[in-house]
Amino acid sequence: MPDLQMAQRLAAELHVPVSYLYEPDDDLAELIRVLGGCSPDRLRELLTQLQEG
């Protein structure tokens, strides 16, 4: 497992959130990757929808 600084550099290079690199579940990792590219407003909107559903 890379140390945090290495993971941050790798994530920046890959344009993914750092947490993506550490998530062992492929489906959750994909959600992290996709959601990491959303705007804060879109994230709040999606969270609200998920919490209501």
Steps between C-alpha positions, in 0.01 A plus 500: 500500500650837404548764766258794496729740312563245226128420482418873469748541214373188325137607541579845361672344199207264440239773568323291766428557870759352735233282660453327163847350534422346838149363438513121465147462359498562125144634491561745785829603343318579176242707690782690671666562163180622334383709794845651538446675168168657601455857608414562867145597400454181301637294791249656739220434251599134463536453875155643556354265240672198653390588851140543388492180298 
